[in-house]
């Protein structure tokens, strides 16, 4: 399927069928500890519903949680452009209303958490940065949201990274954007995808990550390197077996992601993601967060931190919360990166807090970082 209408039909069809989630074996629970969200530890072999946008709990909206923030100082335009694989990538272009379109201005691409869509966190960051004078492009990664890619929810880290470069392609064609002053922000899983992109795309002049997950490392090793080689092999075997099922016409299975419901066995991390994705605080209709089981193993071959030092002398900023379960990834990336680099740890902030809590997100730091490094 190559057309936007075909992709929309496929999404509606998935919604009607519901999602069949793969059983969460002990190995998979450990290995798939995150895909921008966490797997349920309960048995999920029965069909699970797609997250709905009505009759949802409000979620915890403390500390200025404002995922759907809009600004009367910014114009928003939906745009579509092709990546290098000729797939349509859909984004939102945020432009300050007071921008001088007769001169060129700094710009950036903003990526959403893994399993999410641009309406979750990315639009907020893009809006806030546009208020500070930057042209900002949020995008749906391929296979997610309004962008092309079949099957839906497939894992393809190389294509995800390509989407960031395609966003740079698009921005460089805009008459009011300075082709040599384009940066990028990656939230959660997109933090690892933008690093992967920047390693081979010198047009990305500065990189910031927020609540970053190394999607390769967490799938290979789990949080805190808790996964054994045996558990990893069990996860790979399950994904391989599912390929056989799907090749012969069997039903697609999905894995990981935010649980569809909580119970008394739900973990603190599950509850943290649930409070965003399954509450009106951050829910986006028809967004499941669940990648396909047979493709999720591709993260095992994804090494975004390898050669991260080659991004130097372009600047890198890593932002994490001091309470974030994902903090290890920002700290490791910072350790390996070349200069100039900076690690900012936000007091009192957990992983998901930095998705939308505007009273905790250090937008002033992001602004000063990009003003300095896109000068």
Secondary structure, DSSP 8 states (H G I E B T S, - for coil): --SHHHHHHHHHHHHHH-EEB----HHHHHHTS-SSS---SS---SEE----SSS-B-----TTB-TT---TTEEEEEEEEE-TTS-EEEEEEEEETT--TTS-EEEEEEE--TT--TTTTHHHHHHHHHHTT-EEEEE--TTSTTS--SSTT---HHHHHHHHHHHHHHHHTSTTEEEEEEEEEEETTHHHHHHHHHHH-TT--EEEEES---HHHHHHH-GGG---HHHHHHHHHHHHHHHHHHHTT----EE-SS-SS--TT--HHHHHHHHHHTBTTT--TT----EEHHHHGGGGG--TTTTGGGGTTSEEEEEEETT-TTHHHHHHHHHHS-SSEEEEEETT--TTHHHHBTTTS-HHHHHHHHHHHT-
